[in-house]
Amino acid sequence: WMLIPARCCFPIPKAMSDIEAALLEPLGVALHAVDLAKLRPAQSVAILGAGSIGLLILQVAALAGAEPVFVTDKFPWRLKVARKYGAVAINCDKEDPIARIDKETAGRGVDVAIEAAWADHSVQQAAEMTRPGGRVVLVGIPSDDRLAMKASAARRKGLTLKFCRRMKHTYPRALRLVERGRVNLRGLVSHRFPLRRADEAFALNAAYRGQVVKTIIEC
């Protein structure tokens, strides 16, 4: 049990499932990331990483009017889900995502790149694929707590870098989007485990086995 101030709590509507309620937090992160991106209708976006955060950023960016939206990842099953939500999917293990986006945008680059992977070489990729004067939003957390990129890639283009930490005050908006069916949370769930098999759930998720996208532990 945890003692939480009432002002920090948000009632869950009766019609909303426990699974959807559990996924409100990553949806809130996606909302905060798109807020930082300051997206406008018909602006192009690249999302690096098609995990649950990246796929939710994709859905929220589409609601904001972004088009086209490119999504890069190395797992084909995650890219399949990204395509279902309208993305131009790019397998970064099979082709250079920078070159592909350069070709798709006729050499211009995207208006916004949102890094939602491991914040390693993907940070440099995000800067390289963004147009001059564009924005880069960094959502991923580097494992060694260090950020590495060529300064010239951002400086010469005059890029704006934004760091996304958690979700800010987005729960009310997240609740409304789910209640109105504007965002699909259930479609992200690839595996379900009972509480007694929680260790299996964590192991599967950590190893990216079984075409995992999002694992839910049901209590």
HUKA-V415788 format. One record per pair of residues at least 6 apart in sequence whose C-alpha atoms are under 7 Angstrom apart, sorted by the first residue. I is the first residue (numbers start at 1). J is the second residue. Records with the same first field share a line. If there is no record, write none. Layout:
BEGIN
I: J / J
END
This chain:
BEGIN
12: 21
20: 185 / 186
23: 185
24: 174
26: 53
27: 56 / 174
28: 167 / 170 / 171 / 174
29: 166 / 167
30: 53 / 56 / 57 / 60
31: 60 / 170
32: 167 / 168
33: 137 / 164
34: 57 / 61
36: 137 / 162
37: 112 / 135 / 137
39: 64 / 66
40: 64 / 65 / 66
41: 64 / 65 / 66
42: 65 / 66 / 67
43: 66 / 67 / 111
44: 66 / 67 / 68 / 69 / 110 / 111 / 112
45: 66 / 68 / 69 / 70 / 110 / 111 / 112 / 113
46: 69 / 70 / 71 / 110 / 112 / 113 / 114
47: 54 / 70 / 71 / 72 / 113 / 114 / 115 / 116
48: 71 / 72 / 73 / 114 / 115 / 116 / 117 / 122
49: 71 / 72 / 73 / 115 / 116 / 117
50: 71 / 72 / 73 / 78 / 79 / 82
51: 78 / 213
52: 188 / 213 / 214
53: 116
54: 116
55: 82
59: 85 / 183
69: 87 / 88
70: 87 / 88 / 89
71: 82 / 87 / 88 / 89 / 90
72: 89 / 90 / 91 / 92 / 97
73: 79 / 90 / 91 / 92
74: 91 / 92 / 93
76: 91
77: 211
78: 213
79: 89
82: 89
83: 89
90: 97
98: 125 / 128 / 129
101: 109 / 129
102: 108 / 109 / 129
108: 131
109: 129 / 130 / 131
110: 129 / 130 / 131
111: 130 / 131 / 134 / 135
112: 130 / 134 / 135 / 136
113: 126 / 130 / 135 / 136 / 137
114: 136 / 137 / 138
115: 122 / 123 / 126 / 137 / 138 / 139 / 140
116: 138 / 139 / 140
117: 140
118: 140 / 141 / 142
119: 140 / 141 / 142
120: 142 / 148
123: 149
124: 149 / 150
126: 136
127: 136 / 153 / 154
128: 153
132: 157 / 158 / 159
133: 157 / 158 / 159
134: 159 / 160
135: 159 / 160 / 161
136: 160 / 161 / 162
137: 161 / 162 / 163 / 164
138: 162 / 163 / 164
139: 163 / 164
177: 183
188: 213 / 214
189: 213 / 214 / 215 / 216
190: 212 / 213 / 214 / 215
191: 212 / 214 / 215 / 216
192: 215 / 216 / 217 / 218
193: 201 / 216 / 217 / 218
194: 217 / 218 / 219
195: 217 / 218 / 219
198: 217
201: 215
205: 212 / 215
END
